[in-house]
Amino acid sequence: MSASGLACCTPLTGTAMSARQAEQVAPLLKALADPVRLRLVSLIAASAGGEACVCDLNDAFELTQATISHHLKVLYSAGLLDRDKRGVWVYYAVRPAALAAVATLFDTPPRFDTAAPNPA
């Protein structure tokens, strides 16, 4: 999945999402729905330079390197991460467009309830 495919989507509170849009968005949300993967995205995004070596990410979890690599592969396949192999190590960076697309889904415009009393 590419993050550019998500740019077409309006916020969930806007117009109803088409079946095609829902099919594009669901894998991205599914990838983020795992606590380990969500934390990996957060760790990478917060790293110096916006990227992190898989060797550094392993130390943040009590999981095997193979398990961490699996989670990173899921995030990469979903279009959330870019990766760059440097020698024996792989560096991951968050794709800003992908996170922006997710944020757009949950961007809710303020609603003004005309029936509510004015606090003035």
MOPAC internal coordinates of N, CA, C and O (Angstrom, degrees):
PM7 1SCF
backbone

  N    0.0000 0     0.00 0     0.00 0    0    0    0
  C    1.4469 1     0.00 0     0.00 0    1    0    0
  C    1.5153 1   108.18 1     0.00 0    2    1    0
  O    1.2310 1   121.14 1   -38.58 1    3    2    1
  N    1.3071 1   115.42 1   141.42 1    3    2    1
  C    1.4514 1   119.10 1   176.66 1    5    3    2
  C    1.5165 1   109.78 1  -105.97 1    6    5    3
  O    1.2310 1   120.93 1   -34.01 1    7    6    5
  N    1.3064 1   115.82 1   145.99 1    7    6    5
  C    1.4622 1   119.90 1   179.00 1    9    7    6
  C    1.5176 1   110.47 1   -66.35 1   10    9    7
  O    1.2310 1   120.10 1   153.39 1   11   10    9
  N    1.3272 1   117.41 1   -26.61 1   11   10    9
  C    1.4586 1   119.22 1   179.66 1   13   11   10
  C    1.5164 1   111.06 1   -64.20 1   14   13   11
  O    1.2310 1   119.88 1   153.97 1   15   14   13
  N    1.3072 1   117.83 1   -26.03 1   15   14   13
  C    1.4537 1   120.89 1   176.77 1   17   15   14
  C    1.5112 1   112.35 1   -67.80 1   18   17   15
  O    1.2310 1   120.42 1   159.02 1   19   18   17
  N    1.3064 1   116.80 1   -20.98 1   19   18   17
  C    1.4549 1   120.71 1  -179.44 1   21   19   18
  C    1.5168 1   112.61 1   -85.48 1   22   21   19
  O    1.2310 1   120.06 1   161.83 1   23   22   21
  N    1.2956 1   117.48 1   -18.17 1   23   22   21
  C    1.4604 1   120.35 1  -176.85 1   25   23   22
  C    1.5269 1   111.67 1   -62.86 1   26   25   23
  O    1.2310 1   120.90 1   161.67 1   27   26   25
  N    1.3141 1   115.88 1   -18.33 1   27   26   25
  C    1.4553 1   119.35 1  -177.81 1   29   27   26
  C    1.5215 1   112.43 1   -76.72 1   30   29   27
  O    1.2310 1   121.08 1   167.38 1   31   30   29
  N    1.3243 1   115.54 1   -12.62 1   31   30   29
  C    1.4623 1   119.17 1  -169.43 1   33   31   30
  C    1.5194 1   112.51 1   -86.86 1   34   33   31
  O    1.2310 1   121.92 1   -42.42 1   35   34   33
  N    1.3024 1   113.93 1   137.58 1   35   34   33
  C    1.4560 1   120.48 1   176.65 1   37   35   34
  C    1.5182 1   108.55 1   -89.19 1   38   37   35
  O    1.2310 1   120.11 1   -15.72 1   39   38   37
  N    1.3204 1   117.40 1   164.28 1   39   38   37
  C    1.4651 1   119.06 1   176.35 1   41   39   38
  C    1.5286 1   110.92 1   -56.05 1   42   41   39
  O    1.2310 1   121.31 1   -29.31 1   43   42   41
  N    1.3136 1   115.11 1   150.69 1   43   42   41
  C    1.4600 1   120.76 1  -179.43 1   45   43   42
  C    1.5143 1   112.17 1   -58.22 1   46   45   43
  O    1.2310 1   120.47 1   152.40 1   47   46   45
  N    1.3229 1   116.71 1   -27.60 1   47   46   45
  C    1.4653 1   120.10 1  -179.11 1   49   47   46
  C    1.5162 1   112.16 1   -88.62 1   50   49   47
  O    1.2310 1   120.21 1   176.92 1   51   50   49
  N    1.3259 1   117.21 1    -3.08 1   51   50   49
  C    1.4643 1   120.75 1   177.33 1   53   51   50
  C    1.5143 1   108.90 1   -81.20 1   54   53   51
  O    1.2310 1   121.06 1    47.74 1   55   54   53
  N    1.3016 1   115.58 1  -132.26 1   55   54   53
  C    1.4572 1   119.58 1   177.30 1   57   55   54
  C    1.5183 1   109.96 1   -75.54 1   58   57   55
  O    1.2310 1   120.89 1   -21.59 1   59   58   57
  N    1.3078 1   115.90 1   158.41 1   59   58   57
  C    1.4591 1   120.41 1  -179.27 1   61   59   58
  C    1.5212 1   110.61 1   -62.86 1   62   61   59
  O    1.2310 1   121.15 1   -39.30 1   63   62   61
  N    1.3040 1   115.40 1   140.70 1   63   62   61
  C    1.4495 1   122.40 1  -179.70 1   65   63   62
  C    1.5280 1   109.21 1   -75.83 1   66   65   63
  O    1.2310 1   120.81 1   -39.11 1   67   66   65
  N    1.3125 1   116.06 1   140.89 1   67   66   65
  C    1.4620 1   119.94 1   176.93 1   69   67   66
  C    1.5270 1   109.18 1   -76.74 1   70   69   67
  O    1.2310 1   120.83 1   -15.34 1   71   70   69
  N    1.3130 1   116.01 1   164.66 1   71   70   69
  C    1.4693 1   120.61 1   177.53 1   73   71   70
  C    1.5256 1   110.05 1   -61.34 1   74   73   71
  O    1.2310 1   120.12 1   141.10 1   75   74   73
  N    1.3212 1   117.38 1   -38.90 1   75   74   73
  C    1.4728 1   121.59 1   179.53 1   77   75   74
  C    1.5263 1   110.43 1   -63.65 1   78   77   75
  O    1.2310 1   120.51 1   135.23 1   79   78   77
  N    1.3276 1   116.64 1   -44.77 1   79   78   77
  C    1.4627 1   120.11 1   179.23 1   81   79   78
  C    1.5298 1   110.41 1   -63.17 1   82   81   79
  O    1.2310 1   120.34 1   137.41 1   83   82   81
  N    1.3144 1   116.95 1   -42.59 1   83   82   81
  C    1.4652 1   120.31 1   179.59 1   85   83   82
  C    1.5213 1   110.53 1   -61.66 1   86   85   83
  O    1.2310 1   120.28 1   141.82 1   87   86   85
  N    1.3235 1   117.07 1   -38.18 1   87   86   85
  C    1.4642 1   120.81 1   178.38 1   89   87   86
  C    1.5213 1   111.44 1   -66.94 1   90   89   87
  O    1.2310 1   120.05 1   149.45 1   91   90   89
  N    1.3338 1   117.52 1   -30.55 1   91   90   89
  C    1.4629 1   121.53 1   177.97 1   93   91   90
  C    1.5242 1   111.31 1   -75.12 1   94   93   91
  O    1.2310 1   120.61 1   141.05 1   95   94   93
  N    1.3019 1   116.43 1   -38.95 1   95   94   93
  C    1.4617 1   121.59 1  -173.92 1   97   95   94
  C    1.5289 1   112.67 1   -80.35 1   98   97   95
  O    1.2310 1   119.93 1   143.38 1   99   98   97
  N    1.3148 1   117.73 1   -36.62 1   99   98   97
  C    1.4626 1   121.55 1  -174.06 1  101   99   98
  C    1.5362 1   114.11 1   -54.34 1  102  101   99
  O    1.2310 1   118.44 1   134.88 1  103  102  101
  N    1.3354 1   120.57 1   -45.12 1  103  102  101
  C    1.4688 1   119.16 1   179.15 1  105  103  102
  C    1.5310 1   113.30 1   -62.96 1  106  105  103
  O    1.2310 1   120.73 1   145.79 1  107  106  105
  N    1.3188 1   116.22 1   -34.21 1  107  106  105
  C    1.4616 1   120.10 1   178.65 1  109  107  106
  C    1.5212 1   110.34 1   -66.17 1  110  109  107
  O    1.2310 1   120.71 1   132.97 1  111  110  109
  N    1.3217 1   116.24 1   -47.03 1  111  110  109
  C    1.4591 1   120.08 1   179.33 1  113  111  110
  C    1.5299 1   111.13 1   -66.59 1  114  113  111
  O    1.2310 1   120.86 1   143.71 1  115  114  113
  N    1.3232 1   115.96 1   -36.29 1  115  114  113
  C    1.4663 1   120.03 1   177.96 1  117  115  114
  C    1.5395 1   110.08 1   -63.26 1  118  117  115
  O    1.2310 1   120.65 1   139.29 1  119  118  117
  N    1.3228 1   116.35 1   -40.71 1  119  118  117
  C    1.4675 1   119.83 1   178.83 1  121  119  118
  C    1.5230 1   110.80 1   -63.14 1  122  121  119
  O    1.2310 1   120.08 1   142.57 1  123  122  121
  N    1.3122 1   117.45 1   -37.43 1  123  122  121
  C    1.4661 1   121.51 1  -179.07 1  125  123  122
  C    1.5282 1   112.96 1   -80.80 1  126  125  123
  O    1.2310 1   120.08 1   165.15 1  127  126  125
  N    1.3167 1   117.46 1   -14.85 1  127  126  125
  C    1.4673 1   121.21 1  -174.22 1  129  127  126
  C    1.5229 1   113.60 1   -73.49 1  130  129  127
  O    1.2310 1   119.64 1   169.77 1  131  130  129
  N    1.2939 1   118.30 1   -10.23 1  131  130  129
  C    1.4624 1   121.80 1   178.64 1  133  131  130
  C    1.5288 1   109.11 1   -89.10 1  134  133  131
  O    1.2310 1   119.77 1   -49.23 1  135  134  133
  N    1.3385 1   118.04 1   130.77 1  135  134  133
  C    1.4735 1   120.04 1  -177.79 1  137  135  134
  C    1.5284 1   114.03 1   -58.52 1  138  137  135
  O    1.2310 1   119.82 1   142.64 1  139  138  137
  N    1.3149 1   117.96 1   -37.36 1  139  138  137
  C    1.4635 1   120.21 1   179.59 1  141  139  138
  C    1.5240 1   109.57 1   -66.92 1  142  141  139
  O    1.2310 1   120.14 1   135.32 1  143  142  141
  N    1.3132 1   117.34 1   -44.68 1  143  142  141
  C    1.4661 1   120.06 1  -179.38 1  145  143  142
  C    1.5215 1   111.73 1   -67.49 1  146  145  143
  O    1.2310 1   120.33 1   141.37 1  147  146  145
  N    1.3009 1   116.97 1   -38.63 1  147  146  145
  C    1.4649 1   120.14 1   177.43 1  149  147  146
  C    1.5238 1   110.17 1   -61.81 1  150  149  147
  O    1.2310 1   121.02 1   137.87 1  151  150  149
  N    1.3147 1   115.66 1   -42.13 1  151  150  149
  C    1.4646 1   120.18 1   178.79 1  153  151  150
  C    1.5302 1   111.23 1   -67.95 1  154  153  151
  O    1.2310 1   120.24 1   142.37 1  155  154  153
  N    1.3240 1   117.14 1   -37.63 1  155  154  153
  C    1.4659 1   120.15 1   177.13 1  157  155  154
  C    1.5289 1   110.79 1   -60.62 1  158  157  155
  O    1.2310 1   120.29 1   134.64 1  159  158  157
  N    1.3150 1   117.06 1   -45.36 1  159  158  157
  C    1.4728 1   120.45 1   178.41 1  161  159  158
  C    1.5220 1   109.79 1   -59.84 1  162  161  159
  O    1.2310 1   120.49 1   136.37 1  163  162  161
  N    1.3204 1   116.68 1   -43.63 1  163  162  161
  C    1.4565 1   121.24 1   179.58 1  165  163  162
  C    1.5292 1   111.50 1   -63.07 1  166  165  163
  O    1.2310 1   120.30 1   134.88 1  167  166  165
  N    1.3173 1   117.04 1   -45.12 1  167  166  165
  C    1.4677 1   121.09 1   179.78 1  169  167  166
  C    1.5284 1   111.24 1   -62.69 1  170  169  167
  O    1.2310 1   120.65 1   137.18 1  171  170  169
  N    1.3177 1   116.36 1   -42.82 1  171  170  169
  C    1.4633 1   119.78 1  -179.49 1  173  171  170
  C    1.5276 1   110.31 1   -66.71 1  174  173  171
  O    1.2310 1   120.43 1   133.99 1  175  174  173
  N    1.3155 1   116.78 1   -46.01 1  175  174  173
  C    1.4645 1   120.70 1  -179.12 1  177  175  174
  C    1.5278 1   111.67 1   -62.11 1  178  177  175
  O    1.2310 1   120.32 1   146.73 1  179  178  177
  N    1.3321 1   116.99 1   -33.27 1  179  178  177
  C    1.4634 1   121.34 1  -177.76 1  181  179  178
  C    1.5298 1   112.83 1   -87.00 1  182  181  179
  O    1.2310 1   119.96 1   173.78 1  183  182  181
  N    1.3168 1   117.67 1    -6.22 1  183  182  181
  C    1.4678 1   121.24 1  -178.52 1  185  183  182
  C    1.5177 1   111.17 1   -72.11 1  186  185  183
  O    1.2310 1   121.24 1   -25.73 1  187  186  185
  N    1.3333 1   115.24 1   154.27 1  187  186  185
  C    1.4622 1   120.96 1   177.31 1  189  187  186
  C    1.5197 1   109.31 1   -57.85 1  190  189  187
  O    1.2310 1   120.58 1   -48.70 1  191  190  189
  N    1.3011 1   116.50 1   131.30 1  191  190  189
  C    1.4562 1   120.91 1  -179.81 1  193  191  190
  C    1.5216 1   113.68 1    76.52 1  194  193  191
  O    1.2310 1   120.05 1  -178.34 1  195  194  193
  N    1.3241 1   117.50 1     1.66 1  195  194  193
  C    1.4542 1   120.83 1   178.18 1  197  195  194
  C    1.5106 1   114.78 1    71.92 1  198  197  195
  O    1.2310 1   120.93 1  -161.74 1  199  198  197
  N    1.3234 1   115.82 1    18.26 1  199  198  197
  C    1.4620 1   119.77 1   177.42 1  201  199  198
  C    1.5115 1   109.67 1  -141.78 1  202  201  199
  O    1.2310 1   121.14 1   -22.25 1  203  202  201
  N    1.3389 1   115.43 1   157.75 1  203  202  201
  C    1.4565 1   120.34 1  -179.31 1  205  203  202
  C    1.5194 1   109.83 1  -143.99 1  206  205  203
  O    1.2310 1   121.44 1   -35.73 1  207  206  205
  N    1.3100 1   114.85 1   144.27 1  207  206  205
  C    1.4600 1   122.25 1   175.97 1  209  207  206
  C    1.5215 1   108.44 1   -80.77 1  210  209  207
  O    1.2310 1   121.14 1   -38.95 1  211  210  209
  N    1.3085 1   115.43 1   141.05 1  211  210  209
  C    1.4604 1   119.36 1   178.34 1  213  211  210
  C    1.5297 1   110.14 1   -57.95 1  214  213  211
  O    1.2310 1   120.21 1   150.34 1  215  214  213
  N    1.3114 1   117.21 1   -29.66 1  215  214  213
  C    1.4697 1   120.88 1   179.40 1  217  215  214
  C    1.5280 1   111.34 1   -64.26 1  218  217  215
  O    1.2310 1   120.10 1   146.59 1  219  218  217
  N    1.3233 1   117.42 1   -33.41 1  219  218  217
  C    1.4613 1   121.29 1   177.93 1  221  219  218
  C    1.5223 1   112.07 1   -79.49 1  222  221  219
  O    1.2310 1   120.27 1   147.91 1  223  222  221
  N    1.3157 1   117.10 1   -32.09 1  223  222  221
  C    1.4558 1   120.85 1  -179.61 1  225  223  222
  C    1.5290 1   111.78 1   -69.19 1  226  225  223
  O    1.2310 1   120.18 1   147.38 1  227  226  225
  N    1.3075 1   117.27 1   -32.62 1  227  226  225
  C    1.4681 1   120.80 1  -179.80 1  229  227  226
  C    1.5200 1   111.67 1   -58.78 1  230  229  227
  O    1.2310 1   120.11 1   143.08 1  231  230  229
  N    1.3179 1   117.39 1   -36.92 1  231  230  229
  C    1.4620 1   121.48 1  -176.69 1  233  231  230
  C    1.5294 1   113.07 1   -68.11 1  234  233  231
  O    1.2310 1   119.71 1   161.38 1  235  234  233
  N    1.3186 1   118.15 1   -18.62 1  235  234  233
  C    1.4644 1   121.77 1  -177.43 1  237  235  234
  C    1.5298 1   112.89 1   -83.20 1  238  237  235
  O    1.2310 1   120.33 1   172.72 1  239  238  237
  N    1.3256 1   116.97 1    -7.28 1  239  238  237
  C    1.4627 1   121.01 1  -175.86 1  241  239  238
  C    1.5199 1   110.96 1  -130.29 1  242  241  239
  O    1.2310 1   121.26 1   -25.12 1  243  242  241
  N    1.2948 1   115.20 1   154.88 1  243  242  241
  C    1.4580 1   120.98 1   172.36 1  245  243  242
  C    1.5279 1   108.62 1   -98.40 1  246  245  243
  O    1.2310 1   121.97 1  -125.28 1  247  246  245
  N    1.3238 1   113.83 1    54.72 1  247  246  245
  C    1.4586 1   122.16 1  -179.49 1  249  247  246
  C    1.5250 1   108.06 1  -129.47 1  250  249  247
  O    1.2310 1   120.72 1   -18.85 1  251  250  249
  N    1.3127 1   116.22 1   161.15 1  251  250  249
  C    1.4555 1   119.46 1   177.96 1  253  251  250
  C    1.5232 1   109.99 1   -72.64 1  254  253  251
  O    1.2310 1   121.19 1   -21.21 1  255  254  253
  N    1.3214 1   115.33 1   158.79 1  255  254  253
  C    1.4516 1   120.90 1   178.09 1  257  255  254
  C    1.5278 1   109.67 1   -61.09 1  258  257  255
  O    1.2310 1   120.06 1   143.87 1  259  258  257
  N    1.3225 1   117.50 1   -36.13 1  259  258  257
  C    1.4655 1   120.97 1   179.44 1  261  259  258
  C    1.5323 1   111.24 1   -63.83 1  262  261  259
  O    1.2310 1   120.39 1   141.18 1  263  262  261
  N    1.3294 1   116.85 1   -38.82 1  263  262  261
  C    1.4626 1   120.59 1   178.74 1  265  263  262
  C    1.5215 1   111.05 1   -67.39 1  266  265  263
  O    1.2310 1   120.28 1   136.74 1  267  266  265
  N    1.3173 1   117.07 1   -43.26 1  267  266  265
  C    1.4663 1   121.09 1   177.51 1  269  267  266
  C    1.5236 1   109.51 1   -62.00 1  270  269  267
  O    1.2310 1   120.21 1   136.17 1  271  270  269
  N    1.3173 1   117.20 1   -43.83 1  271  270  269
  C    1.4606 1   120.89 1   179.29 1  273  271  270
  C    1.5254 1   111.09 1   -61.88 1  274  273  271
  O    1.2310 1   120.17 1   141.91 1  275  274  273
  N    1.3116 1   117.28 1   -38.09 1  275  274  273
  C    1.4610 1   120.74 1   177.01 1  277  275  274
  C    1.5315 1   110.59 1   -61.33 1  278  277  275
  O    1.2310 1   120.59 1   132.40 1  279  278  277
  N    1.3223 1   116.48 1   -47.60 1  279  278  277
  C    1.4624 1   120.54 1   179.85 1  281  279  278
  C    1.5309 1   111.16 1   -62.20 1  282  281  279
  O    1.2310 1   120.28 1   139.58 1  283  282  281
  N    1.3268 1   117.06 1   -40.42 1  283  282  281
  C    1.4634 1   120.69 1   177.89 1  285  283  282
  C    1.5271 1   111.07 1   -64.66 1  286  285  283
  O    1.2310 1   120.42 1   142.43 1  287  286  285
  N    1.3221 1   116.81 1   -37.57 1  287  286  285
  C    1.4623 1   120.88 1   177.62 1  289  287  286
  C    1.5304 1   110.81 1   -63.74 1  290  289  287
  O    1.2310 1   120.22 1   138.75 1  291  290  289
  N    1.3326 1   117.19 1   -41.25 1  291  290  289
  C    1.4677 1   120.79 1   177.44 1  293  291  290
  C    1.5199 1   110.26 1   -61.35 1  294  293  291
  O    1.2310 1   120.16 1   135.06 1  295  294  293
  N    1.3255 1   117.30 1   -44.94 1  295  294  293
  C    1.4654 1   121.27 1   179.78 1  297  295  294
  C    1.5297 1   111.10 1   -65.11 1  298  297  295
  O    1.2310 1   120.77 1   140.32 1  299  298  297
  N    1.3125 1   116.13 1   -39.68 1  299  298  297
  C    1.4688 1   120.84 1   178.06 1  301  299  298
  C    1.5327 1   110.12 1   -65.43 1  302  301  299
  O    1.2310 1   120.46 1   134.35 1  303  302  301
  N    1.3190 1   116.72 1   -45.65 1  303  302  301
  C    1.4694 1   121.53 1  -179.55 1  305  303  302
  C    1.5203 1   111.92 1   -63.53 1  306  305  303
  O    1.2310 1   120.47 1   148.82 1  307  306  305
  N    1.3275 1   116.70 1   -31.18 1  307  306  305
  C    1.4676 1   121.07 1   178.76 1  309  307  306
  C    1.5249 1   111.82 1   -77.10 1  310  309  307
  O    1.2310 1   120.10 1   169.86 1  311  310  309
  N    1.3242 1   117.42 1   -10.14 1  311  310  309
  C    1.4616 1   120.66 1   179.28 1  313  311  310
  C    1.5115 1   114.05 1    91.00 1  314  313  311
  O    1.2310 1   120.37 1  -168.68 1  315  314  313
  N    1.3294 1   116.89 1    11.32 1  315  314  313
  C    1.4636 1   120.13 1  -178.95 1  317  315  314
  C    1.5265 1   113.12 1   -85.65 1  318  317  315
  O    1.2310 1   120.17 1   154.67 1  319  318  317
  N    1.3190 1   117.27 1   -25.33 1  319  318  317
  C    1.4553 1   121.55 1  -176.47 1  321  319  318
  C    1.5192 1   111.69 1  -125.82 1  322  321  319
  O    1.2310 1   121.08 1   -28.59 1  323  322  321
  N    1.3230 1   115.54 1   151.41 1  323  322  321
  C    1.4557 1   123.50 1   166.23 1  325  323  322
  C    1.5166 1   106.22 1  -105.42 1  326  325  323
  O    1.2310 1   120.41 1   -24.61 1  327  326  325
  N    1.3123 1   116.82 1   155.39 1  327  326  325
  C    1.4634 1   119.50 1   177.62 1  329  327  326
  C    1.5158 1   109.91 1  -136.96 1  330  329  327
  O    1.2310 1   121.98 1   -29.30 1  331  330  329
  N    1.3389 1   113.82 1   150.70 1  331  330  329
  C    1.4488 1   121.06 1  -177.58 1  333  331  330
  C    1.5213 1   107.77 1  -141.49 1  334  333  331
  O    1.2310 1   120.69 1   -62.57 1  335  334  333
  N    1.3277 1   116.28 1   117.43 1  335  334  333
  C    1.4707 1   120.31 1   179.87 1  337  335  334
  C    1.5281 1   108.89 1   -85.12 1  338  337  335
  O    1.2310 1   121.61 1   -54.42 1  339  338  337
  N    1.3304 1   114.52 1   125.58 1  339  338  337
  C    1.4681 1   121.73 1   178.80 1  341  339  338
  C    1.5235 1   107.43 1  -126.90 1  342  341  339
  O    1.2310 1   121.21 1   -76.89 1  343  342  341
  N    1.3055 1   115.29 1   103.11 1  343  342  341
  C    1.4600 1   119.44 1  -175.82 1  345  343  342
  C    1.5151 1   109.84 1    66.21 1  346  345  343
  O    1.2310 1   120.68 1    55.32 1  347  346  345
  N    1.3347 1   116.30 1  -124.68 1  347  346  345
  C    1.4637 1   119.85 1  -179.74 1  349  347  346
  C    1.5241 1   112.28 1   -91.17 1  350  349  347
  O    1.2310 1   119.97 1   171.26 1  351  350  349
  N    1.3269 1   117.67 1    -8.74 1  351  350  349
  C    1.4638 1   120.99 1  -176.26 1  353  351  350
  C    1.5246 1   112.15 1  -104.19 1  354  353  351
  O    1.2310 1   121.40 1   -26.55 1  355  354  353
  N    1.3178 1   114.94 1   153.45 1  355  354  353
  C    1.4566 1   121.54 1   176.39 1  357  355  354
  C    1.5220 1   107.40 1  -115.20 1  358  357  355
  O    1.2310 1   121.07 1   -48.52 1  359  358  357
  N    1.3190 1   115.55 1   131.48 1  359  358  357
  C    1.4590 1   122.29 1   177.58 1  361  359  358
  C    1.5245 1   108.32 1  -106.67 1  362  361  359
  O    1.2310 1   121.19 1   -41.94 1  363  362  361
  N    1.3210 1   115.33 1   138.06 1  363  362  361
  C    1.4597 1   121.72 1  -179.40 1  365  363  362
  C    1.5148 1   109.88 1  -116.29 1  366  365  363
  O    1.2310 1   121.15 1   -35.39 1  367  366  365
  N    1.3204 1   115.40 1   144.61 1  367  366  365
  C    1.4640 1   122.64 1   175.76 1  369  367  366
  C    1.5183 1   108.29 1  -135.73 1  370  369  367
  O    1.2310 1   120.92 1   -35.73 1  371  370  369
  N    1.3166 1   115.84 1   144.27 1  371  370  369
  C    1.4601 1   121.01 1   177.84 1  373  371  370
  C    1.5175 1   108.86 1   -73.79 1  374  373  371
  O    1.2310 1   120.42 1   -41.43 1  375  374  373
  N    1.3080 1   116.80 1   138.57 1  375  374  373
  C    1.4673 1   122.08 1   175.58 1  377  375  374
  C    1.5259 1   107.65 1   -85.21 1  378  377  375
  O    1.2310 1   119.73 1   -73.64 1  379  378  377
  N    1.3255 1   118.12 1   106.36 1  379  378  377
  C    1.4660 1   120.96 1  -176.92 1  381  379  378
  C    1.5359 1   113.33 1   -55.08 1  382  381  379
  O    1.2310 1   119.91 1   143.16 1  383  382  381
  N    1.3161 1   117.78 1   -36.84 1  383  382  381
  C    1.4675 1   120.22 1  -179.54 1  385  383  382
  C    1.5249 1   111.23 1   -63.87 1  386  385  383
  O    1.2310 1   120.33 1   144.83 1  387  386  385
  N    1.3221 1   116.98 1   -35.17 1  387  386  385
  C    1.4616 1   120.32 1   179.72 1  389  387  386
  C    1.5241 1   110.63 1   -68.23 1  390  389  387
  O    1.2310 1   120.50 1   135.69 1  391  390  389
  N    1.3299 1   116.65 1   -44.31 1  391  390  389
  C    1.4647 1   119.44 1   178.58 1  393  391  390
  C    1.5246 1   110.89 1   -67.26 1  394  393  391
  O    1.2310 1   120.38 1   144.57 1  395  394  393
  N    1.3139 1   116.87 1   -35.43 1  395  394  393
  C    1.4674 1   119.89 1   177.55 1  397  395  394
  C    1.5268 1   110.42 1   -64.61 1  398  397  395
  O    1.2310 1   120.61 1   142.14 1  399  398  397
  N    1.3290 1   116.44 1   -37.86 1  399  398  397
  C    1.4628 1   119.78 1   178.60 1  401  399  398
  C    1.5232 1   110.84 1   -64.80 1  402  401  399
  O    1.2310 1   120.36 1   139.64 1  403  402  401
  N    1.3384 1   116.91 1   -40.36 1  403  402  401
  C    1.4613 1   120.28 1   177.40 1  405  403  402
  C    1.5249 1   109.77 1   -65.12 1  406  405  403
  O    1.2310 1   120.54 1   136.38 1  407  406  405
  N    1.3117 1   116.58 1   -43.62 1  407  406  405
  C    1.4662 1   120.24 1   179.49 1  409  407  406
  C    1.5231 1   111.12 1   -60.90 1  410  409  407
  O    1.2310 1   120.53 1   141.61 1  411  410  409
  N    1.3186 1   116.60 1   -38.39 1  411  410  409
  C    1.4597 1   120.63 1   179.59 1  413  411  410
  C    1.5234 1   111.33 1   -61.09 1  414  413  411
  O    1.2310 1   120.65 1   143.47 1  415  414  413
  N    1.3208 1   116.37 1   -36.53 1  415  414  413
  C    1.4649 1   119.76 1   179.21 1  417  415  414
  C    1.5207 1   111.97 1   -58.09 1  418  417  415
  O    1.2310 1   120.90 1   144.18 1  419  418  417
  N    1.3091 1   115.89 1   -35.82 1  419  418  417
  C    1.4618 1   120.73 1  -174.96 1  421  419  418
  C    1.5220 1   112.86 1  -102.88 1  422  421  419
  O    1.2310 1   120.89 1  -169.53 1  423  422  421
  N    1.3150 1   115.90 1    10.47 1  423  422  421
  C    1.4566 1   120.96 1   178.04 1  425  423  422
  C    1.5259 1   108.16 1   -78.64 1  426  425  423
  O    1.2310 1   121.18 1   -71.97 1  427  426  425
  N    1.2987 1   115.35 1   108.03 1  427  426  425
  C    1.4640 1   119.22 1  -178.01 1  429  427  426
  C    1.5159 1   109.80 1  -109.43 1  430  429  427
  O    1.2310 1   120.88 1   -55.94 1  431  430  429
  N    1.3185 1   115.92 1   124.06 1  431  430  429
  C    1.4632 1   118.43 1   178.32 1  433  431  430
  C    1.5216 1   109.78 1   -68.89 1  434  433  431
  O    1.2310 1   120.37 1   -29.86 1  435  434  433
  N    1.3217 1   116.90 1   150.14 1  435  434  433
  C    1.4685 1   118.39 1   178.22 1  437  435  434
  C    1.5178 1   110.28 1   -62.61 1  438  437  435
  O    1.2310 1   121.33 1   -39.07 1  439  438  437
  N    1.3055 1   115.06 1   140.93 1  439  438  437
  C    1.4642 1   120.19 1   178.01 1  441  439  438
  C    1.5169 1   108.15 1  -108.19 1  442  441  439
  O    1.2310 1   121.43 1   -46.65 1  443  442  441
  N    1.2887 1   114.86 1   133.35 1  443  442  441
  C    1.4406 1   119.64 1  -179.69 1  445  443  442
  C    1.5186 1   108.46 1  -105.61 1  446  445  443
  O    1.2310 1   121.38 1   -64.71 1  447  446  445
  N    1.3218 1   114.96 1   115.29 1  447  446  445
  C    1.4461 1   121.56 1   179.66 1  449  447  446
  C    1.5182 1   107.57 1   -89.96 1  450  449  447
  O    1.2310 1   120.45 1   -68.96 1  451  450  449
  N    1.3121 1   116.75 1   111.04 1  451  450  449
  C    1.4493 1   120.07 1  -176.63 1  453  451  450
  C    1.5280 1   112.12 1   -72.34 1  454  453  451
  O    1.2310 1   120.23 1   165.29 1  455  454  453
  N    1.3493 1   117.17 1   -14.71 1  455  454  453
  C    1.4494 1   120.31 1  -179.84 1  457  455  454
  C    1.5338 1   111.63 1   -84.70 1  458  457  455
  O    1.2310 1   120.39 1   164.95 1  459  458  457
  N    1.3255 1   116.86 1   -15.05 1  459  458  457
  C    1.4648 1   120.23 1  -178.35 1  461  459  458
  C    1.5199 1   109.21 1   -74.30 1  462  461  459
  O    1.2310 1   120.35 1   -36.02 1  463  462  461
  N    1.3383 1   116.94 1   143.98 1  463  462  461
  C    1.4659 1   119.72 1   179.22 1  465  463  462
  C    1.5261 1   110.73 1   -68.42 1  466  465  463
  O    1.2310 1   120.76 1   -31.70 1  467  466  465
  N    1.3019 1   116.15 1   148.30 1  467  466  465
  C    1.4528 1   122.29 1   178.76 1  469  467  466
  C    1.5182 1   107.76 1   -80.55 1  470  469  467
  O    1.2310 1   119.22 1   -54.86 1  471  470  469
  N    1.3605 1   119.10 1   125.14 1  471  470  469
  C    1.4711 1   121.26 1  -176.13 1  473  471  470
  C    1.5191 1   113.64 1   -73.00 1  474  473  471
  O    1.2310 1   118.33 1  -173.59 1  475  474  473
  N    1.3032 1   120.78 1     6.41 1  475  474  473
  C    1.4540 1   123.47 1  -176.43 1  477  475  474
  C    1.5156 1   113.46 1   -73.66 1  478  477  475
  O    1.2310 1   120.10 1   180.00 1  479  478  477

